[in-house]
Each structure stands twice: as C-alpha cells, then as structure tokens.
Amino acid sequence: MTSPTPTGEHRVVRHADFPTLVAALDFAATGETGVTLHGARGECLLALSYAELRREARGLAARLLAGGLKPGDRVGLAAETDADFIRAFFACQYAGLIPAPLPLPAPLGGRDAYVEQIARMLGAARASAVFGPATYGAWLRNAADQTGGVSIGPSLDDLPETVDVVLPTIGPDDLCYVQFSSGSTRFPTGVMVTHRSLMANAVAITRDGLRVEAGDRAVSWLPLYHDMGLIGFLLAPLSCQMSVDLLPTSAFVRRPLLWLDLISRNGGSISYSPTFGYELCARRAESGSVTGSDLSRWRVAGVGGDMVRVGPLRQFADRFAGAGFRSQAFVASYGMAEATLAVTMAPLGRGLETETLDLAAVEGADEIGFESDVERSRAFVRCGPALADHHIEVRDEAGSVMVDGQVGRIFIRGPSLMSGYFDDAAATAGVLSGDGWLETGDLGLISQGEIVPTGRAKDLILINGRNLWPQDLEWTVEAELDKVRSGDVAAFHVTENDEEQVVVLVQSRAGDAAAREALVADVAALLRARHGIDTRVRLVGPHHLPKTTSGKLSRTKAREMFIAGAFTPDRADDPAGRDA
C-alpha cells in the first residue's frame, strides 16, 4: 500500500526565497517532502517526492528539447490532476519552455465545445506543442489541427528516449508560464507570469500570509489549470518544501467529503476552497457522518476564488464543529491570475469579519419603497490588507482615490503582477498603467485598511439610475425560497427594444407546470418586494447555467446564451424554460 509523502515536521523552512521556480525545486529535492496523488475514492495512488520530481522532470526536459522544441516555445498542457501533468509542467521549466495549463472538458460540455475552446487557447498562446491524458488525446489532436501551428503532441510517449541535451540556464525575468483566466471563452487572454513575479507571490503567500511552519501540510481538490489550484497548491507548497495531498476535482464533485477525509487522515493544516466547496460538504454531511473525523489540525481554511458568502461558511463551521473544526480557521482572501494569485489575506486565527453596507444608499434607491420589515443592508466579508510589498486602492470613475468606506473600482500594484497578456498589447494597456497599477475589474471598498470586494464591475446592473449587484439578487432568491439551491440563480441585464430589463434565470427541477408557474411568480414577487425592481424570470433545466473552468457561475456566458436563444421554452434541452 502506497504511503503519502512525509510532512517533514523537523525540517528548516525556506519561504520561497529563490530566484526561480527551478531553483525552488532544486532545493526542495534535498528533503523528503513531496506531492501525493489520490484517486477517485481518496486512495493514495502515488507519493512523488520532490527529489523524484526533479529527476524525472529534468529527464523529460531533455526529451522535449530533443523532440524539436526550443526554449521560449509555448506548450499546452491539459491539466489533469496526475503525475504526468506535474512532471510535464516542471520539465518545461527546466527546458526553458513556457507551459500553458489547459482546462479539462466541462461536465455535459460535449466534445465540439471543448475542442473549440482548446483550439482558441492554443492559438492565443501560439503553442508549438500540446500534451495531455490519452483519454483526451483525439480531442487535443483535433484542437491542434484547427490551430495549425501545433506540430508536437498530444502524447509524451512519442518523444525521443533520453538523450544527452544541455538544459538552458533559467533567469528570474524569464517567462515561467501562461495562465488563462478561468472565464476565458471566446477571446482567451493569457496572463504572462515571470519567475520573479511567481516567487514574489510565493513569498507573500507562504511567509507573510500563511506563515507556513514545518509541521504544515496542504490538501487540495482545486483544478491545476486554475491559478488557485496551480500556484496555491502546487507551486507555493513546493516553494516552501511543504508536502501536499491532491485529490482530483472530479472526485470532490462526486464525493465532497473525501476532501475532509484527506485532511483528517493525513493531518492537513492548510486548504482552500471557494464558498461553494464548503457548502457542498455541509449539505452532504448527514447527522453522525463526521464521527471519527479530526479537523482540529486545520488551521487555515482559506476562502477565495469567488465572492465570500458568510451564511454557507457558518453552516459548515456549525456542522463540523464536532469534528474539531474551528470557525476562527477561516481566512478570507482576494486575488486574481493577473497578480499571479494572492493580493490580500485576512489575519490568521480571526475568522470571518464583515462590513455591512446600506444597499439603498449604494444603489441610489433612497426614494424607492420596500417592505418595511426588510432590512436594506448586506454583509460583505473583509478579505484582509494587501500582502507585503503590494498596494491596493479604490478609485472612482475619474480615477481619483476614494475615501475609506466608499465603493469604487479596485486597483492593485506590486511585484507579483503579470508582465502583460501574451501577444496582446492592447488588452495589456487597457488594464495595466505605465506606473504599474492594474485595474482589476472588481468593485469594493477599503475598511480599516482591508479590502472588501462587492462584485465585478462588468456584472453590475445599471437600471433606472440604480446600481444593482447581481449576486445580491441571486442570494435573495437562494436564501428565501426553499425550492432554490445555492448556485441555481443567475441575474443580469439586457436591452430589448431600447428598454433595459433585469433577467433572472432559475434552475428548476420541477416537472409539474403549476409548480413551475408558482416558482416564477414567487421569484418575481420576492425581488419586487426586497429590491423594488420588476424582473423577467425564466426557468431553465438543472445544470443548464454555465460555469467557468473553476466552477464559478459565468453570468457573462449566461447572458450571451440568453440573448442567443439558448434558454427559450421550446428548446428540447430546456423543458422547464418559462418566462414570468
């Protein structure tokens, strides 16, 4: 039976103080820690020490160069949570190649949609090769054929056997990888991250944010094609020589409690998830199902990758308190791929703290009447101050810095920011100023030196002189209607016949026509009472709302699909579609 890599409680920790990722792996290889890969039922499949990873990655690097690739070439890697992806990613580092992690097929997404998505990404990266699991080999080959410039792949087995090749010297300002944002669809933008930027973020995360100790162990189910999975739970742990347990994302989706079982079984102390991951676990945990679990060593229960929602997190803490989980372990964080990963992290051991906003004042809706017994406020989570050597500002539409407590656009600056979008100077200039400030596209405010994100600027609904947060409408429906689950609602605005409308899509599992009509009426009435707006409510079938590659709701895609007629009632794949 395979045993996990040791935690290494007695080692001396170096917090990412290396010039490059290859230097970080060279050092980590001198110890006994590493990566442990787990299977669909949580079983231990492979314990890959950092020493073994270094040796195998260097051998594969030579084969990649012997196969015709040259330093600086981009290489698409379908990021399955397996040893082949990890070896290939680090082989690219030693060979001076630029890996571009690619998503796996989305559930129910279909072959054609996946091939089209990968072809766009390979084209955007001007990739020379693509590699991935044999399961998707034909799909990757089709994507490569559509791109035209990809001449090598998709199987690593086709590379020449080990040859004597001199590996290049890697410097801090060399490009480390290209990270496609989780929402990349029609027009993919690849974030360029140098070794210098990566190591700066790894220092900020491991030394200043998490304060990693020798006894820490990381556990993750997050996909390795997403920045929180790749950097947060592969590259950052390696940079401080920390062992990490990886569970395939698909295994977590089917059996969420496997995540907690791994933490309990292997003594995990650091793990992250978007809010929905905690919510899934709380929902699946029946009475008595946590018996025997030990979550007492989980000191950093990070929350990020999406808006942090207090209600589901408190339900999780209550459900698993009997297993030793402490609500003070929650660490709300804010970040993005353009900053490598992390920008802010809440203080350790504090748990969740919120800032309550008067929604009527923020929306500009003071003159609109609402039900008198409804409190017009919402609690948003404080996500901590900027990490060391990073800076954050909130600005108004004119670019002036706003006073604390006012909602505006979030700007960031620091050593871990991207050098730009790959081969897209116009997109880079649109968000990154000459003096190094990045416009994040997010809205928020600063309170007591901490950032409080409130939503995405592009998602903001502007109607009748009011500013409405779509997630506020979504949360209201999810919280107050028993028939609606978390993640079942998408709100956005459209313009039809010069008239602005708020559209609310609701996933419905009901087959009875009367029940569907009642749900439509209930949603419309609730939003009219709570938010003072008339909405166009349409029911869609289960699992029909689009998600990003990281599992978040994609309102932009939902809006595009709605406009294109994807949710019309007469579609065979949407039997529940109805308008209010």
N, C-alpha and C positions, 0 to 999 in steps of 0.2 A: 504493500500500500504506500502511495506517494505521500510524503510529509511536506508541509509548507516550508518555505524558506524561514530561517530563524529571524526573530525580531531584532536580535543584537543589542540586548539591554546594556551591555558593558562597553559598547564602542564609544569612541570620541566623535561627536557630530561636527561635521563641517557644513555650514549653512550656505551652500551654493556659491562659495567664494572661488569660482573658477572662471576663466576667460571664455570657455566654450563648453558646449554640451559634451563633446568628445572627451575633454579634459575631466569633466564631472564623472563620466562613465569609467575613464581610466582609473580614477581614484576609488570609486565605488567598488571596482573589481578587486581591490586589495582586501576587501572584507568578505563576510559570509552572508550578507543580506541579498535580497533579490525580489523577483516577481513570481507570484504563484497564480496559476491559471486554473479556474474552476469550471466545471461543466454544468449542464442543464439542470441537474439536481443538486448543485452545490458541491459535488465531489471534487476532490483535488486531482487534477489531470497532470499538471506539470509544475515542478518547482525549478525555476530558471534563475540561478544566481547571477548577480551582476558580472561575476568573473566569466561564467559561461556565455552570457550575452555578449560581452566584449569580444571574446574569442570567435564566436560564431558570426557576429556582425562584421568583424574585420575580414574573415574569410569570404563572406558573401559580398563585401565591398569590392574585393579583388575580382570576383566573378562578374559583377555588374560592369566594371570598367573593361574587363576583357571581352564582354559581350557587345561592346561598341558604344557604351555611354561615356560621356565626357563630363568632368567637373563643371558644374553650373547647369547641367540639364535638369529639367523638371521630370519627376517621376510620380505618376498617380498610384496611390496605394489604397485599395479597398480595405477599410479599417475594421476588419473582424477582430473581436477580442480573442486573439490567439497568438501563438509564438511566432508564426510566420510574419504577421504584420510588425510585431515588435522588432524582430531581427532585421526585417527589411528597412524599417524606419531608421534604425541605428546604422545599418550598412550604408544607407545613403549619406549619413553624417560623416562616416569615415572616408567615403569615396568623393566627398565634395558635391554630391548630387542634392537636389532640392526636392524633398518629398512633399506631396500634396495629398493629405489624407482625404479619402472619398467616402461618402456615406454608403451604407448597405441599403438594399431595397426596403422601402417602407411597407408595412403590412397592408395588404389589399391594394398596393400601388400599381402592380402589374409590370410586366417586362418592358413594354414600349415606353412607359413614362420613366422608368429607371434608366434605360439606355439613353434616352434623350437628355436626361439630367446629367449623366456622367459624361456624355459627349460634349455638352456645353462646358462643363468644368475642365475637361482635358483640353478643350480648345482655348478656354480662357487662360490656362496655365502654359499653353504652348508646350504640352508634355511630349517627351520623346519616348516614354515607355509607360506601361500600366501593368500592375500586378495585383492579384487577389486570389481568394479561395477558388478551388476548382469548381465549387458549386455554382459560382457566378462567371466562370470562365467564358462561356459563349456570349453572355450578355456584355462583358467587358470587351470582348473581341469585336462585337457589333458596334459598341460605342467608339472604339479605336478606329474602326473602318470609317465611321461617319466623320471623325475628326480629320483623318488624312495624314496628320503629322506623326502619329504614334506608330513606331516601327518595331517595338520590342514588347513582348509580353503575350498573354497575361500570366504565364506560369513561370515561377522561379526555377523550376526543374529544367527548363530549356536553356538556361545559362551554361556557359562553359564550366567544366570542372575547375577545381582550384588551380590557379596559375600564379606565377611569380610576378606580381604587379606592385609597383611602388605607390603607396597611398599618398595623397596630397596633404600638405600642412593646412590645417583649418584655423582661420583667424577670427577674432571677435566680431568684425564687421562683415563677415561672410553671411550670406543668407542661410538660415537654418531650415526653414520650412515655409510653405504657403498654406495658410489656413482659410478655407472657405467658411463664410459666416453660415450659421445654422439655417438662415432663411434663404440662402442662395437658390434661386429657381431660374427665372427667365434670363436674368443678366447676372451671372455669378461674378463676385468680386473676391479676389484672393488677397488676403492680408499677408504682407511680407514681414516676416519676423527674423531679425538677425540673431546671432548667438549672443551678442551683447544685450539686446533687449530681453531675450529669454532669460538670461542669467540674472539680469536686474530684477525681473519679476519674481524669479525663483527665490532670490534673497529676500525680497519684500514679503513673500508668502511664508517661507519656512522659518526665517529668523524673526521677523517683526510681527507677522500676522498670527501664524500658528504656534510660533515659539517651539519648534519641534525639539523633542528630547529623545534620548537614546532608547527609551522604552516605548516610543510611539510606533504604531503600526497602522497603515492606511488600508481601507477597504472601499471598493467602488464597483458599481454596476453601470456607470455612465459610459456612453459610447466614446470610443477613441477617435472618432472623426470630429467630435465636438471639443472645443477648447477646454471646457471644464473637465472632461474626461482625459484628454491627451496631456495637457500641461498639469492640471491639478492632481491627476492620479497616475501618471507615468513619469513625466519629465521632472516635476518638482520633487516627488519622493526620491527618485534616483539622485537628484542633485544634492540631497542631504543624507544619502545612503540608507533611506528608510525602506523596509520591506513593505510590499503592497499586495493585497489579495484582489484579483479581478474576477468579476462574475459577468458573463455575457448579458447584455441589455435584454435580449430576448428571454433569457431565463428569469430575470427580475420581473418582466412584464407578466409572465405566466404565473410565477410564484414569488410575489414581492417579499414574503417573509424569509426567503433564502438570504436576502441581504442582511437582515438582523441576525440570522443564524450564523453567518460567517463572522460577523462582528463578535458575537458571543463566543463562538468556538475557538477563534484564533486570537482573541484579545485585542480586537480593533479599537483604536482610540481616536482616529480621525476619519471622518467620512462625510460626504456632501451629497445633496440632492436638491432639485427644485422642490417646491412645496408639494407638488402632486405625488412625488415619491413617498413622502411621509404619509400623505392622505391615503394612498393605496394600502400601505401597511396597516394603518389604523382600521381601515374598512375590512381588511381580510382577517384581522386578529379576532377570533371568536373568544368568548369567555373561557378562560383557562388555557388558551392556546400558547400563552407565553411562559407557561410553567417550565422551569429548568433553564430558561434563557438568562444570560447575565450581560446586561448592557452597562454595568457600573463603570467599566473602564473607558467608555465612550465619552471623551472629554470635549471633543469638537464635533458637534452635529451641525455641520455647515448647511446654510440655505442660500442658494443663488441660482443664476441662470434664468430667472423669471421674477415677476413680482412676488414678494414675500407676503404670504397670507397668514395672519395671526390665528384665525379660527381653526383651520385644519392642523396647525402645528400644536396648538394647545390640546386638541383632541388626541394627537399622537402621544404627547407627554403624559396625559392622563391615562391612556390605555396601557402604556408601557412603564409606568412608574413602578409597578410591582416587579418588573424585571431589572430594576436598578437604574432606569433612565432618569436623568435629571434635566428639568427644563432649562436650567442655567447653562446647559451644554450647547444650546442653540447659538449659532454665530451667523448673523445676517451679513451678507456680502454683496458687493456691487462690482461688476466688471464687464469686460467685452473682449472679443478677439482682437480688436484694434489696439488694445492695451496689453497684448499677449494673453492676459486673463484677468487678474485681480486689480482693482483700483482702490477699494476700501474694504475693511473688515471691522465688524463690531468688536469691542473689547472682549477678551476671553472671560468665561465664567459669569457673564452678566445676564445671559438670556436675551429675550426679545424686549425691546423698548420701542414705544410708538410715539408718533406725533399726530394729534387729532386736528383735522382741518375742517373748517366750516365750508361745506360744499356749496351752499348757496352763494357765499361771498366769492369763492373761487370761480364758480361758473358764471357769475354775473347775473344771478337769478333772484336777487333780493325781492323783486316785485311779484314773483310768481307764487301762487298759493299752493301749499301742500297740506296733507292731513296733519292736524295739529298735534297728534300724538307721536309723530315720527320725528326723531332727532335728525336734523340735517347736518350730519358730520360723519367723517370716516377716519379710522385709524390707519396710518401708514407707518411702516417699520423703518426705524433708524438703522442704517447699514454701516455706521462707523465713519471715522475720519479717513482722510487719504493716507495710504501707506507711505512709509519713509521715502523721501525724495520725490514724492508725487504731489501734485496740487490739483485742486478742484474748485471750480467757480460756477455760480448760477447767474446767467445773464438774461436780459430782456431782448425783445426783438431787434432793438437798435444796437445791441452788443454791449450795453453798459452792465457792469456788475451790480446785482441786486442785493438788497439788504437781507439779512437772515430772516427766514420765515416766509419769504415771497417765492411763489412758484415761477420758475423760468426754465431756460434751456441749460443743460448741464455741459460744461466744458472741462476737459482734463489735460494735464501736461505732466510728463515725467520720463524717466529713462527707459521705461519698458514699452513706450508707444511704438507702433509699427513705423517702418520707414516709408510705407505707402502701399497702395493697392498695385498688385502686379500688372504691369503693362497697361496701366490706366491712369495717366497723369491727370486727366480731367476730374475723375472721381476723387483722386487724392486731394487735388486743390480744393474740391468742394467741401472737404471736412477738416483738412489739416492746414493750419496757417503757417506763414513763414517763421513765426516766433515759437512754433512748437505746440500750439494749443489745438486740441482735437474737439470738434463739435460732435457729441456722442449721438445726437438724435433723440435723447431722452429728456423728459421733463422731471423737475424735482425742486427741492428746496434744501437749504442748509439750516440745521438747528443745533446749537451748541457745538458747532464745529463738525457735525456729522451730516452726511448726505442722506436725504430722504427721497428716494425715487417715487414718482407718482404715475409714470406711464411713458409711452413712446409718443413723441411729437407727431409722427406721421399717422398715428392711430386716433389722435384727438378729434372728436366730433364737434364741429362748429355749426351751430344751428340756432337761428333766431337770436343772434347776439350772445349765445351762451357757449361755454367751453365744457363739454361733457367727456369724462373719461369712459371709454367703452367698458373697461373692466369693472367699473362701478355699476353699470347696468347689468353686466353679466353676474356679478357677485350677488346683487339683489335678488335676481331670479333664482340662482342656485341656493341661496340661503333660506328663502322664504317659501319656496314651492317644493313640497316633499317629493314630487314625481320627477324632479330635475336633479341630476347628479352634477358634481363638480366637473367642469370641462365640457359640459353639454351645450354651452351657450356661446355665440359669437355675435358681437354688436359692431356695427359700422354705419357709415352714411353713404348715400348715393344721391345723384341728381337725375331726376327724370322729369322731362317737360319743364325744365328750368325751375323745378321745385326740389328743395332739399328734403330728404327723408331719412329717418333712422330705421335701419333694418336690423332685426334681431332673429338670428337663426337658432332654433332649439332642436336638439336631437330628441326624438321621441321613439319609445319602444312600444307604444300603444297601437293596437290593431283596430280598436273599436272607433268608428267615425265620431260618435258622440264624445268619447273621451278626448279625442284629438281636438275637436272643436272647443271643448271646455278648457283644455290646456292653452290654446291660442288666446281665448278670452281672458283667462287668468293672468297670463303674462302681460298682455296689453293693459289690463286694468291695474296690475301691480306697478308697472313702470309709470303709468299716468299718475298714480297716487303718490309714489315715492319720489319721482323725479320731475313730474309736471310736463311730460312730453308724450305725444302720440307716436306710436311706433308701428312699423309694418312687421308683424310677426309671421314667420314661416317655419313650419315644422319640417325637419329633414330626418332621414333614416339614421339608425345607430351607426357610429363610426364614420359618418359622412363629412364631419368637419375636418378640414385639412390641418395637419400638424407640420412643424418644422422637423428637421432631422434630429433635433434634441428633444422632441416630444412636446414642444410648446404649441399652443394654438396659433395658427397663422391667420390673423384677421385679414391681412393683405390678400392672401390667396383665397380666403373665403369670399371676400368682396369681389375679386376677379371672377371666381366661379359663379357667383350670384348674377353678376352682370352678363356673363356668357350664357346664362340659362341652365346652369348645371343643377339647380335646385327647383326647377319647375315641377308642379304636381304631376304632370303627365309622363315624367321620366320613369322608366321601369325600375331603375335602381333607387328611386326615391318615392316609395309608395306612400310615405307619410307626409309628403310635402303639401303644405297648405298655407294660405295667406290669412291674415286677420281680416 
